[in-house]
Amino acid sequence: MAEENQNSSQEKTEQPTQRRIDKAKEEGKTVTSKEMYVFSSVIMLLVVLYFFSFNFKYILANWKELFYYLNLSQDSNSLLLALKNTFFKVFIVSVIIGTPVLILTIFTQLFVGGITFSLKAIEWKNSKINPIAGLKRIFSIKGLVELLKSILKVVFLFGTSFYFLYYKTSDIIQLSTETFENSLITAAGFFPILILVLLIVLLLVAILDWTWQKYSFIKSLRMSRQDLKDENKETEGSPEVKAKIKRLQLETVRKAIKQSESVEDVKEANAVIVNPTHFAVALKYDVGTPGAPKVLSMGRGLIAQKIIDKAKESNITIFRHKLLARALFFTSEIGSEISEKLYTAVAIALAYIYKINNGENLEEPNIEIPDDLEFNEDGTQRK
């Protein structure tokens, strides 16, 4: 309990790791900016309207035709047909305008923070309908920033528009004294500039909002030193497990080196027990001396083949017995005596080899291995 309190009280001063960011995205959390959406949507709407201007006469004729048919509709059938045509045309216009806006909005999110698909983001949460939690969100620092951002945007837009119109006051006053055609020409001279200035202001506001949203997102994912340690344990394992794995790896390397170096000692062995090529164990025992047979060399795979080749070069008898070779390999150490449980089996094998070396012609003896020393090739006990 004390440790948990200590962890919760630690300051989150460390930058989030990539794993923490990826996990947040899996939960549907990512950087997003409403002001970027506003800016990109306004840009696309202006582009669509610009291309619409080349077909202005066609659009105006269709709009006029729409009201014309509505005015001529006398019965219910013709009225329904007129409404059907109306909704269809409105739908087409909505698709023409909405599709490019939707596409640009998607690309905007890709640019701002990427798109994530997460079912966790739409899971039901009681906090969403909790009025207290809602008030906390409204009167939080984030809510205050959103309010200040909205005020700043309104001030910038209205202030820029007011200053621009004030600068063009003389031209605006002349509109009332000119003909309609000349007024349109005069307005067309400064209106695009006003739009461009407002777009620049929207872009600045969008960049400020995007910067703030990135900062808030990273800040919400900051980690304490204990969080970093816990995450490191989850990804790479605890230090104890890592140390144990490293120790086992070093032990495996040490054994491999020792086995490779011991091949030269095969020439001093009395016999080599093989299985028939996967495992090889070289044994030495001097008759009449105290103690049990010793393992001079042993190995598996390539080292086993080297032991067999060395034994053939030195005219050492090679005795094939699958279970005995495995039992010796998995229970013995190079330079040490064999296991007590294998005394009888090895004694029978060495006696047979001794008689064979003296020229006797004998049948291969039946050697029994204790049940708990019967191994498979991977070192597991046979069932």
C-alpha positions as CSV (number, residue, x, y, z in Angstrom):
1,M,0.0,0.0,0.0
2,A,2.8,2.4,0.9
3,E,4.5,1.6,-2.4
4,E,1.4,2.3,-4.4
5,N,1.0,5.7,-2.6
6,Q,4.6,6.5,-3.3
7,N,4.1,5.6,-7.0
8,S,1.0,7.7,-7.3
9,S,2.7,10.7,-5.6
10,Q,5.6,10.7,-8.0
11,E,5.7,13.6,-10.5
12,K,5.1,12.7,-14.1
13,T,8.1,14.5,-15.5
14,E,9.4,12.0,-18.1
15,Q,8.4,12.1,-21.8
16,P,6.1,9.3,-22.8
17,T,7.7,6.3,-24.6
18,Q,6.6,5.2,-28.0
19,R,4.9,2.2,-26.4
20,R,2.8,4.6,-24.2
21,I,1.9,6.6,-27.3
22,D,0.9,3.6,-29.3
23,K,-1.2,2.3,-26.4
24,A,-3.0,5.6,-26.2
25,K,-3.8,5.4,-29.9
26,E,-5.2,1.9,-29.4
27,E,-7.6,3.4,-26.9
28,G,-8.7,6.0,-29.5
29,K,-6.6,8.9,-28.1
30,T,-4.6,11.0,-30.6
31,V,-3.8,14.6,-31.4
32,T,-6.7,16.4,-33.0
33,S,-7.4,20.1,-33.8
34,K,-10.9,21.5,-34.5
35,E,-9.4,24.7,-35.8
36,M,-7.4,22.7,-38.4
37,Y,-10.7,21.2,-39.5
38,V,-12.3,24.7,-39.8
39,F,-9.4,26.0,-41.8
40,S,-9.3,23.0,-44.2
41,S,-13.1,23.0,-44.6
42,V,-13.2,26.7,-45.5
43,I,-10.4,26.3,-48.0
44,M,-12.2,23.4,-49.7
45,L,-15.6,25.2,-49.7
46,L,-14.0,28.2,-51.4
47,V,-12.3,25.9,-54.0
48,V,-15.7,24.1,-54.7
49,L,-17.5,27.5,-55.0
50,Y,-14.8,28.7,-57.3
51,F,-15.3,25.8,-59.7
52,F,-19.1,26.2,-59.3
53,S,-18.7,29.8,-60.7
54,F,-17.8,28.4,-64.1
55,N,-21.2,26.7,-64.2
56,F,-23.1,29.5,-62.6
57,K,-25.6,29.8,-65.4
58,Y,-26.4,26.1,-65.3
59,I,-26.8,26.1,-61.5
60,L,-29.0,29.2,-61.6
61,A,-31.2,27.6,-64.3
62,N,-31.6,24.4,-62.3
63,W,-32.5,26.4,-59.2
64,K,-35.0,28.4,-61.1
65,E,-36.5,25.3,-62.6
66,L,-36.8,23.8,-59.1
67,F,-39.1,26.6,-57.8
68,Y,-40.9,26.7,-61.2
69,Y,-42.1,23.1,-60.8
70,L,-43.0,23.6,-57.2
71,N,-45.2,26.6,-58.2
72,L,-46.9,24.6,-61.0
73,S,-47.7,21.6,-58.8
74,Q,-51.5,21.4,-58.4
75,D,-52.3,17.9,-57.2
76,S,-50.6,15.7,-54.6
77,N,-48.8,13.5,-57.2
78,S,-47.2,16.3,-59.0
79,L,-46.2,17.9,-55.7
80,L,-44.6,14.7,-54.5
81,L,-42.7,14.4,-57.8
82,A,-41.5,18.0,-57.5
83,L,-40.4,17.4,-53.9
84,K,-38.6,14.2,-55.0
85,N,-36.8,16.2,-57.7
86,T,-36.0,18.9,-55.1
87,F,-34.5,16.4,-52.6
88,F,-32.5,14.7,-55.3
89,K,-30.9,17.9,-56.5
90,V,-30.2,19.0,-53.0
91,F,-28.6,15.6,-52.4
92,I,-26.5,15.9,-55.5
93,V,-25.3,19.3,-54.4
94,S,-24.6,18.1,-50.9
95,V,-22.5,15.2,-52.3
96,I,-20.6,17.4,-54.6
97,I,-19.7,19.8,-51.8
98,G,-19.5,17.4,-49.0
99,T,-17.3,14.7,-50.6
100,P,-14.2,16.9,-51.2
101,V,-14.7,18.5,-47.8
102,L,-14.8,15.0,-46.2
103,I,-11.7,13.8,-48.0
104,L,-9.7,16.9,-47.0
105,T,-10.9,16.5,-43.4
106,I,-9.5,12.9,-43.4
107,F,-6.2,14.1,-44.8
108,T,-6.1,16.9,-42.3
109,Q,-6.4,14.4,-39.4
110,L,-3.7,12.2,-41.0
111,F,-1.5,15.3,-41.0
112,V,-2.4,16.5,-37.5
113,G,-2.2,13.3,-35.5
114,G,-3.1,10.2,-37.6
115,I,-6.3,8.2,-37.8
116,T,-7.0,5.5,-35.2
117,F,-9.8,2.9,-35.2
118,S,-10.5,1.7,-31.7
119,L,-13.6,0.1,-30.2
120,K,-12.5,1.3,-26.8
121,A,-13.2,4.8,-27.8
122,I,-16.9,4.1,-28.2
123,E,-17.3,1.9,-25.1
124,W,-19.9,3.1,-22.6
125,K,-18.6,5.1,-19.7
126,N,-20.7,6.3,-16.8
127,S,-18.5,9.4,-16.5
128,K,-19.9,10.7,-19.7
129,I,-23.4,11.2,-18.2
130,N,-22.1,12.2,-14.8
131,P,-23.0,15.9,-14.3
132,I,-20.2,16.4,-11.7
133,A,-17.6,15.0,-14.1
134,G,-19.1,17.2,-16.8
135,L,-18.8,20.3,-14.7
136,K,-15.2,19.4,-13.9
137,R,-14.4,19.2,-17.6
138,I,-16.1,22.5,-18.2
139,F,-14.3,24.4,-15.4
140,S,-10.9,22.6,-15.9
141,I,-7.8,24.1,-17.4
142,K,-8.6,22.5,-20.7
143,G,-12.1,24.1,-20.7
144,L,-10.5,27.5,-19.8
145,V,-8.1,27.2,-22.7
146,E,-10.9,26.3,-25.1
147,L,-12.8,29.4,-24.0
148,L,-9.8,31.7,-24.4
149,K,-9.1,30.1,-27.8
150,S,-12.6,30.8,-28.9
151,I,-12.4,34.4,-27.7
152,L,-9.0,34.9,-29.3
153,K,-10.4,33.5,-32.6
154,V,-13.4,35.9,-32.6
155,V,-11.2,38.9,-31.6
156,F,-8.7,38.1,-34.4
157,L,-11.3,37.6,-37.1
158,F,-13.5,40.5,-36.2
159,G,-10.5,42.8,-35.5
160,T,-8.9,41.9,-38.8
161,S,-12.2,42.4,-40.7
162,F,-12.9,45.7,-38.9
163,Y,-9.4,47.0,-39.6
164,F,-9.5,45.9,-43.3
165,L,-13.0,47.5,-43.8
166,Y,-11.9,50.6,-42.0
167,Y,-8.9,50.8,-44.3
168,K,-11.3,50.4,-47.3
169,T,-13.9,52.8,-46.0
170,S,-13.6,55.3,-48.9
171,D,-14.2,52.4,-51.4
172,I,-17.1,51.1,-49.5
173,I,-18.8,54.6,-49.3
174,Q,-18.4,54.9,-53.1
175,L,-20.5,51.7,-53.6
176,S,-23.7,53.6,-52.9
177,T,-23.0,56.2,-55.5
178,E,-22.0,53.8,-58.3
179,T,-24.1,51.7,-60.6
180,F,-24.8,48.1,-59.7
181,E,-22.2,46.8,-62.3
182,N,-19.5,49.2,-61.1
183,S,-20.3,48.4,-57.4
184,L,-19.7,44.7,-58.1
185,I,-16.5,45.4,-59.9
186,T,-15.3,47.6,-56.9
187,A,-16.3,45.0,-54.3
188,A,-14.6,42.3,-56.4
189,G,-11.4,44.3,-56.1
190,F,-11.1,44.1,-52.3
191,F,-13.4,41.2,-51.3
192,P,-10.9,38.4,-52.3
193,I,-8.2,40.2,-50.4
194,L,-10.4,40.2,-47.3
195,I,-11.0,36.5,-47.7
196,L,-7.3,35.9,-48.1
197,V,-6.5,37.9,-44.9
198,L,-9.1,36.0,-42.9
199,L,-7.8,32.7,-44.1
200,I,-4.3,33.7,-42.9
201,V,-5.8,34.6,-39.5
202,L,-7.6,31.2,-39.5
203,L,-4.3,29.5,-40.4
204,L,-2.5,31.2,-37.5
205,V,-5.2,30.2,-35.1
206,A,-5.2,26.6,-36.4
207,I,-1.4,26.4,-36.0
208,L,-1.7,27.7,-32.4
209,D,-4.4,25.3,-31.6
210,W,-2.6,22.3,-33.1
211,T,0.6,23.2,-31.1
212,W,-1.5,23.4,-27.9
213,Q,-3.3,20.1,-28.6
214,K,0.1,18.3,-29.3
215,Y,1.4,19.7,-26.0
216,S,-1.7,18.7,-24.1
217,F,-1.6,15.2,-25.6
218,I,2.0,14.6,-24.7
219,K,1.5,16.1,-21.3
220,S,-1.4,13.8,-20.5
221,L,0.9,10.8,-21.4
222,R,3.9,11.9,-19.3
223,M,5.3,9.2,-17.1
224,S,7.0,9.0,-13.8
225,R,10.3,7.2,-13.3
226,Q,8.4,4.3,-11.7
227,D,6.2,4.1,-14.8
228,L,9.3,3.8,-17.0
229,K,10.6,1.0,-14.8
230,D,7.3,-0.8,-14.8
231,E,7.1,-0.5,-18.6
232,N,10.6,-1.7,-19.0
233,K,9.8,-4.8,-16.9
234,E,6.7,-5.5,-19.1
235,T,8.6,-5.2,-22.4
236,E,12.0,-6.7,-21.4
237,G,11.2,-8.7,-18.3
238,S,12.3,-8.2,-14.7
239,P,16.0,-7.8,-14.0
240,E,16.0,-11.1,-12.1
241,V,14.6,-13.0,-15.2
242,K,17.0,-11.2,-17.5
243,A,19.9,-12.0,-15.3
244,K,18.8,-15.7,-15.2
245,I,18.5,-15.8,-19.0
246,K,21.9,-14.2,-19.4
247,R,23.4,-16.7,-16.9
248,L,21.9,-19.6,-18.8
249,Q,23.2,-18.3,-22.1
250,L,26.7,-17.9,-20.7
251,E,26.5,-21.4,-19.3
252,T,25.5,-22.8,-22.6
253,V,28.3,-21.0,-24.4
254,R,30.8,-22.2,-21.7
255,K,29.6,-25.8,-22.2
256,A,29.9,-25.5,-25.9
257,I,33.5,-24.2,-25.7
258,K,34.4,-26.8,-23.2
259,Q,33.0,-29.6,-25.3
260,S,34.8,-28.3,-28.4
261,E,38.1,-28.2,-26.5
262,S,37.7,-31.7,-25.1
263,V,37.6,-33.4,-28.5
264,E,41.4,-33.7,-28.4
265,D,41.1,-35.8,-25.2
266,V,39.1,-38.5,-27.1
267,K,42.4,-40.2,-28.0
268,E,42.9,-41.1,-24.3
269,A,39.4,-42.7,-23.9
270,N,38.6,-46.4,-23.6
271,A,35.3,-46.2,-25.5
272,V,32.9,-43.8,-27.1
273,I,29.1,-44.2,-26.6
274,V,27.1,-42.8,-29.5
275,N,23.4,-42.4,-30.5
276,P,24.4,-43.2,-33.3
277,T,25.5,-39.7,-34.6
278,H,23.5,-37.2,-32.6
279,F,25.2,-37.7,-29.3
280,A,28.7,-38.9,-28.4
281,V,30.3,-39.5,-25.0
282,A,34.0,-40.5,-24.6
283,L,34.7,-42.5,-21.4
284,K,37.9,-43.5,-19.7
285,Y,38.3,-46.2,-17.0
286,D,41.4,-47.9,-15.9
287,V,40.7,-51.4,-14.6
288,G,41.7,-51.9,-11.0
289,T,41.7,-48.2,-10.1
290,P,39.3,-46.8,-7.6
291,G,36.4,-44.6,-8.7
292,A,33.9,-44.7,-11.5
293,P,34.5,-44.1,-15.3
294,K,35.1,-40.4,-16.2
295,V,33.8,-38.4,-19.1
296,L,36.7,-37.1,-21.2
297,S,34.6,-35.5,-23.9
298,M,31.0,-35.3,-25.0
299,G,28.9,-33.3,-27.5
300,R,25.9,-33.3,-29.8
301,G,25.5,-32.6,-33.5
302,L,28.7,-31.3,-35.1
303,I,30.8,-31.8,-31.9
304,A,29.5,-35.4,-31.7
305,Q,30.7,-36.0,-35.2
306,K,34.1,-34.6,-34.4
307,I,34.3,-36.9,-31.4
308,I,33.4,-39.9,-33.6
309,D,36.0,-38.9,-36.2
310,K,38.6,-38.5,-33.6
311,A,37.8,-41.9,-32.1
312,K,38.1,-43.5,-35.5
313,E,41.5,-41.9,-36.0
314,S,42.7,-43.1,-32.6
315,N,41.2,-46.6,-33.1
316,I,38.9,-46.1,-30.1
317,T,35.9,-48.5,-30.0
318,I,32.6,-46.9,-30.8
319,F,29.6,-48.5,-29.0
320,R,26.1,-47.6,-30.2
321,H,23.4,-47.4,-27.6
322,K,20.8,-44.7,-28.0
323,L,19.4,-44.5,-24.4
324,L,22.8,-44.9,-22.7
325,A,24.4,-42.1,-24.9
326,R,21.5,-39.7,-24.0
327,A,21.6,-40.6,-20.3
328,L,25.4,-40.0,-20.1
329,F,25.1,-36.7,-22.1
330,F,22.3,-35.2,-20.0
331,T,23.6,-36.4,-16.5
332,S,27.4,-36.0,-16.8
333,E,30.0,-33.2,-16.9
334,I,33.2,-33.3,-18.8
335,G,36.1,-34.3,-16.4
336,S,33.7,-35.7,-13.8
337,E,32.6,-39.3,-13.0
338,I,29.4,-40.7,-14.4
339,S,26.2,-40.8,-12.4
340,E,25.9,-43.5,-9.8
341,K,22.6,-44.7,-11.4
342,L,24.6,-45.5,-14.6
343,Y,27.3,-47.6,-13.0
344,T,25.8,-50.9,-13.9
345,A,24.9,-49.9,-17.4
346,V,28.3,-48.5,-18.2
347,A,30.1,-51.4,-16.5
348,I,28.2,-53.9,-18.8
349,A,29.1,-51.7,-21.8
350,L,32.8,-51.4,-20.9
351,A,33.1,-55.1,-20.2
352,Y,31.6,-55.9,-23.6
353,I,34.0,-53.4,-25.3
354,Y,37.0,-54.8,-23.4
355,K,36.2,-58.4,-24.5
356,I,35.6,-57.2,-28.1
357,N,38.9,-55.4,-28.1
358,N,40.6,-58.7,-27.0
359,G,39.2,-60.5,-30.0
360,E,36.2,-62.2,-28.4
361,N,33.1,-62.6,-30.6
362,L,30.1,-61.8,-28.4
363,E,26.5,-60.8,-28.9
364,E,25.7,-57.2,-27.9
365,P,24.5,-57.2,-24.2
366,N,21.1,-56.1,-23.1
367,I,21.7,-52.8,-21.2
368,E,18.9,-51.5,-19.1
369,I,18.7,-47.8,-18.3
370,P,16.8,-46.6,-15.2
371,D,13.4,-45.2,-16.1
372,D,14.2,-41.7,-14.7
373,L,17.3,-41.5,-16.9
374,E,15.6,-42.2,-20.2
375,F,15.6,-39.0,-22.2
376,N,14.4,-37.8,-25.5
377,E,16.7,-35.8,-27.9
378,D,15.6,-32.5,-26.3
379,G,16.5,-33.6,-22.8
380,T,13.0,-34.3,-21.6
381,Q,12.3,-37.6,-19.8
382,R,10.6,-40.2,-21.9
383,K,7.1,-41.3,-20.7
